[in-house]
Amino acid sequence: MKIRHIRSQNIWLLSRGNRILYRGRRNPWRSPHIVAMALHREGLQPAA
């Protein structure tokens, strides 16, 4: 998974391959909930 920050738009992207799992203004490094939901969407982790 890759996490990128587009500073000009203040948007964070969390992707795996060519799929975008999260796009938003909150930093995924500081929010474990965002990463957990992205992993759940990919089927890699059961929902808590």
C-alpha positions as CSV (number, residue, x, y, z in Angstrom):
1,M,0.0,0.0,0.0
2,K,1.1,3.5,-0.7
3,I,0.1,6.7,1.1
4,R,0.5,10.0,-0.8
5,H,-0.3,13.6,0.2
6,I,-1.3,16.1,-2.5
7,R,-0.4,19.3,-0.8
8,S,-1.9,21.7,-3.4
9,Q,-5.4,20.2,-2.7
10,N,-4.6,19.0,0.9
11,I,-5.8,15.5,0.0
12,W,-4.4,12.1,1.2
13,L,-4.5,9.1,-1.0
14,L,-4.2,5.5,0.2
15,S,-3.8,3.1,-2.6
16,R,-3.0,-0.5,-3.4
17,G,-1.9,-1.2,-6.9
18,N,-4.2,0.9,-9.1
19,R,-7.1,1.0,-6.6
20,I,-7.7,4.0,-4.4
21,L,-8.8,2.8,-1.0
22,Y,-9.1,6.2,0.7
23,R,-9.2,9.7,-0.5
24,G,-9.7,12.5,2.0
25,R,-8.4,15.3,4.1
26,R,-7.5,13.2,7.2
27,N,-4.0,11.8,7.5
28,P,-4.1,8.0,7.4
29,W,-0.9,7.7,9.4
30,R,-2.7,9.4,12.4
31,S,-6.0,7.6,12.1
32,P,-5.9,3.8,12.5
33,H,-9.6,3.7,11.7
34,I,-9.0,4.8,8.1
35,V,-6.3,2.1,7.5
36,A,-8.5,-0.6,9.1
37,M,-11.4,0.3,6.8
38,A,-9.2,0.3,3.8
39,L,-7.9,-3.1,4.7
40,H,-11.4,-4.3,5.2
41,R,-12.4,-3.1,1.8
42,E,-9.6,-5.2,0.3
43,G,-10.6,-8.2,2.3
44,L,-7.3,-8.4,4.2
45,Q,-8.7,-7.7,7.7
46,P,-12.0,-8.5,9.3
47,A,-14.0,-5.5,10.4
48,A,-13.7,-4.7,14.1
